[in-house]
Amino acid sequence: MLGKTKMTKAARNEAIWGLAFVAPTIIGLVILNFIPALNTVYQSFCKTGDFGKGNKFVGFANYISVMSDSETWQSLLNTIKYALIEVPFGIAIALVLAVFLNKKIIGKSVFRTIFFLPMVCAPAAVAMVWKWLYNMEFGLLNNIFGTHIAWISNPHIAWISVGAIGVWSIIGYNMVLFLAALQEIPSDYYEAATIDGASGISQFFHITVPLLSNTTFFIVQTRVIATLTVFDLMFMVMDVTNVALPNVQSTVFLFYTYAFRNGNKGYGSALVMLLVVFIMIVTVIMQKCEKKFVSR
């Protein structure tokens, strides 16, 4: 039996310095992520006392209330509808832009910067600009089209309007990822296809799209998770008094309303735990689909 190898002084010092460098990250994860997550699970089984104190254990009562409340399922449906707008359109538009901006065109760097700018803009500024664009009385969109549409206060179209903002905001991020992946595709494939007489559209669907499947799947997976947890965009665009809010608010928005506005942290925690379970199910399904849709 081999004895234990004694760590040298140099290896020990290296390990200590390594731990010292990662310690801030570890401490931050524990304080800002792990402890709040465990506290959320605990509070989901409690009824919050007055002024947020004196939690009383109530078992699965919060979960029963959440699952029997139609507002919960409406918010989940709103979240899914938002994802169905932002994810496919954000990816499709970004892919087309990436293909064009990967070619030798004048001002390519300028166009890349312009499309990426929404990612570096403050969410509050983005929301303010779009609220002005959507304004029913003197908004730019209604002036351009000569209409009088209540873009964000009509319950039937408000969720589409908010989804459009999400698409506009994420195109630049998706485009950069696609651009990085496009530069890894050997030009020999396109040259051979051109010699064989394949058109640009044919090359796009038979070469570009299959070879970008890994990147596309990564973007789909990360964006689905991000859209299912959307909050800041809806919070800043939709006012509490907006009549279309019930048809737009996401599950996280509803969680914020119960946990922080109404002071019912137990109910809010149960609501967000339900969302976590739903995201886990969706993630597992997407992982199962990876083998079928991703080219190896």
N, C-alpha and C positions, 0 to 999 in steps of 0.2 A: 504494500500500500504506500503510495507516494505521500510524503509529508507536505504540509502547507508551505507554499513558497512565500518567503518573507518579503514584504514590500520594501523596496529601497527608499532611501530618503528623498531622492529626486522624484521617484514615482509618487510618493506620498505628497510632496509639495505640489506636484502637477495636479493631483486629484483635489487637493484643498483649493488651489486657484481655480480649477474648473468648477467646483461647487460654488465658490464665491461669485463667479461670473453669472451662473445660472440661478443663483439664489433669488435675486430680485424678481425674475420671471416666475419662479416657483411660488414665492410668497404672494405675488400679485394674483396668480391663478387661484391659489387657496382662498385668499381674502375676497377677491372680486367674483370668482366663479363657483368654486366648490362649496364654500360655506353658504352663500345665498341659495344655491341649488338645493342643498340639504334642508335649509330653512323653509324653502318653498314647499318641498314635499311634506314637511312637518305641519306647516300652516294649512295645507290643503285638508288636513284632518281635524282642524280646529275652527271654532267660532271666535272671531276676534272680539275682544271686550271693548268697552268704551275707551275712546281716545287711543285705540290700537294696543291696549294693554289687557292683561288678564285673559290670555287665550284659554278657551275651554275645549277639551277634546270631545268631538262629536262623531268620530268614526267616518263612515262613508256618506254622511248626510249632505255634505257639500257636493260630492260627486253626483248623488241622486238628484239634487236640485239643479245642478248644471246640465245634466243630461236630459232632464225633463223640461228645460226651458227652451222655448222656440227661438229665443234671441241668440242662444248659443249656436244652434245649427244654421241660423241665418248668417251669423258672422263668419262661420266656417265656409258657408257657400260663397259669401262675398270674397273671402280670401282666395278660394279656389278660382273664382271668376277673374280676379285680379291676376293670378298666376297664369291663367289661360291666355291672357292678353300679353302680359309682359314677357314671359319666357319665349314662346314661339316667335313673336314679332321682333322682339329684341335680338334674338339669335339670327333670324333670317336676314333682317336688314343689316346687321353687323357683318354677317358673312359676305353679302354682296359688296358692301363697302370695302371690306378687307381685300377681296379679290381685285377690285378696281385700283385700290391704293397700293397694291403690291406690284403693280405694273409701272413702267417708266413713263410718268406723266409730269408735266410742269406743275410745280407747287405742291408736290406730294406731301412734304413735311408740314406745310401750312394746313392742308386739309386734315391730316392726321391730328394735328394739334386742335383744330376747331372741333372736330368730332369728339375728342377726348375731354374738352373743357367742362361739359356738364358733370363729369366725375369729380372735379376739383372745386366745384361751386358749393357753397354752403347750402344745405337743404332748406334753410329758412329763406334764403334769397331765391332759390328755385321756386319754392311754393308761392312766394309773394309775386314773382313775375308771372307765373302761370295763372294765378287768381286774377290778375289784371287782364291777361289775355282772354280769360273765360268770362269776364264781367259781362253781364247781360245788357247793361245800358250803354257802356262806352268801351267795351272790350275790343281788342284788335280783330279777333276772329269774326265777331258779328259785323264789324264795320267792313271787313274784306268781302264777306259773303253776302252782305246786305240782309242778314237774318236777325232774329230777336230770340235766340235760343238760350235757355237757362242751363248752361253746360254742366255746372256742378251743383245745381239745386233741383234739377229734374230727376226724380228717383229712377226713371227708366234709362237715362243715359249718363248719369253722374259717375257710375262705376267704370264706364268706358273712358270718360274724360280723365279720370284719375289714372287708369291703366295706361293711357297715352303718355302721361307725364313720366310714368315709370319706364316706358319703352325709350323715350327720349333721354332719360337720365342714364340708362345702362348701356346704350349702344356703343359708346366709346370704350368702355371696359371690355366688352365682348369682342370688339373689333381688334383691340391690341392683342388679345389672346389668339385670335384667328391669324393675325398678321405674323406673329411669332411662329405659329404652326405652319403657315404657308411657306415660310422661308426654309423650312426643313424638307420640303418636297423636292426631290431632284428634278431639274429641268429636262432631263432625258425623257421622262414620261411624256411631257407635253410635246417635245420635238418629235418623238416617235408617233404620237397620235396625229400630229399635224401632217407628217409624211403619209400616213395612212388615210388622210382625208377627213379626219374628225373635225367637226365644227367647234367653235368656242363653247357653245352651250353643251355639246356632247362631252367635251373634255371636263367641263365643270361638274356634270352629274356622274361621270364614270371614273374620273381621276381625283378631282379636288374633294368632292363630298366624301367618298369612301376613305380617303387618306386622312381626312380631318375628323373622322368619327370619334377618335379618342378625345380630342379637344372638345368636340361638340358635346360628347357625353359628360365630360367634366363640367362644362359650362351649364348644361341642362341641370345636372345634379345640384350644383352650388346655387344656381338661380332659383330652382324650385324651393329649396330650403329657405333662401333669403326672402322670396315672395310670400311664403307661408308665415313668416314672422314679420311682415311689413308693419310699420307703425308710424314712423316719423313723417312720411309723405302724407298719409291720410290725416294725421293729427294736425298738420300745418295747413292743409288745403281745406279740410272740412271743419266748419264751425260747429259748436255744440248745438246751436239753434237751427242748423241746416235741416230742412225737412227730408233731405235725401240721405242723411247720415245712417239711418238703419239699413239702407240698401247698399252702403259703401263700407261701413266700419269693419275692420278686420278683427280676428279673434284677439290679437294682442291689443288692439285699440279697446275692445270690450273689457279685456283684463285690466287695462289701465283705468278705465272708468270705474269698475267695481273696487279695485284694490286701493286706488289713490284718491279718486273723487268721492266715492261713496264710503270709503273706509272699511269695506268688507274684504279684508285680505284673505280670509279663509276661502270665500267663494271665488275670488280672483285667482288664488293659487290652484284650486281645483280646475278652474277653466284652463289655465296655462299648462297644467299637467296633462289634460286631455289633448291639447294641441301637441305636446311633446310626443305622446303616444301615436298620434296621427302622423306626425313627421317621420317617426321611426318606421311605421308601416310603409309609408310612401318610399322611404329610402331603401328598405329591403326589397320592395317591388322593383325599383330602378336598378338595384344591384343584380337582381335576377335577369333583368332585361339586357344587361351589359353584354353577355355572351352572344346574344342574338343580334344586336344592332351594331356592335363595335367590331371593326375589322382588325384582325391581328397581323 
